[in-house]
Amino acid sequence: MSGTLFELSVSLWRGGQEGRYENYHVPRRASQTVLDVVTFVQRHLDPTLSYRFACRVGVCGSCAMTVNGRPRWTCRTHVSKVADSGRLEIGPLANLPVIKDLTTDMEQFFVKWQRAKGAFVPSQTRRDAIAQIRPDTPARVAADAAIECINCGVCYAGCDTVRWNSAYLGPAALTRAWTLINDERDAGNAARLQAISASGGCHACHSHQSCQELCPQALNPTAAIAGLKKRTTAAYLKGEIKP
Amino acid sequence: MNVRLYVWQRATAAVMAPLVLGHIALIFYATRQGLTAADILARTQGSIVWAAYYGVFVAAASIHAAIGVRNVLGEWSPLTERRAGMFALLFGLILAALGARAVAAVVL
């Protein structure tokens, strides 16, 4: 890594739900990520700073924060991409309770995955032959919707509907449900369709498409939710689900 | 909003779309032909077709708007879902009553 290019002016959220932004000066370096900046502050300026990360390579989904007003995965966000003026404001993810500093409580995010019946329900046992799924069938292609989701919470933090409606399951949980609905091996669709068609389910989505724009994995939760709306409407009209 | 309200809101929107276009066409026709109130009433009074046209329009608009108001209140006001539903129901009933009164005034 090359030496210091210049100094970044960094504002970091300090405290819990009630707190304030505090300013730090961090040396600017080549190929520096936002996570590098936060790590520098903790290791060299204030060891009491709390934040969450694990893999540092965009796999674990634990380092998402609000960077200059937008939720981002900080380990794969280069400073050069978001801080042209040399200023960074880094806060915790929105729409989630703040535990301390840059760390949020993700419990409601994962509870909603369970409410959306985001767990795979096997239709066969280990003694059955492995299911043969052709990769080019429409259902298998649709099931790709959430396979690359890393549960980072960026879509949840950027969703207007989550902000307005605390019961809304959110883009990640609904996209997971859409993947399972299209999984030929899954046997949980009756309960899943019922769960996601209730109040706070897929019909609460306004299709603002923030999730699609912000998803670091370039997934399209809005399209998955549109698919859920279509599928649940058909099931309701056939009398298969009752709200 | 659950799937039942979603279906009702979309279905009433689908019903209203052609009715709105017909209503706008009617306004253009009435103004360009210079129809007086007496001319219009002569055409509408006793007409089952106009009563059905605007009766369906009023019913669809009342249901559609009430569901929309329920959603707005649920997201933007501190009301609980139940209270927002009750307020929206009242709003829909008022719309339906006012609309029915207007339809009755031109067809009876």
Interface residues (C-beta under 8 A of the other chain):
Chain A: T161 W164 N165 A167 S197 A198 S199 G201 H203 A204 K229 T232 T233 Y236 L237 I241 P243
Chain B: M1 N2 V3 R4 L5 Y6 V7 R10 G74 E75 W76 E81
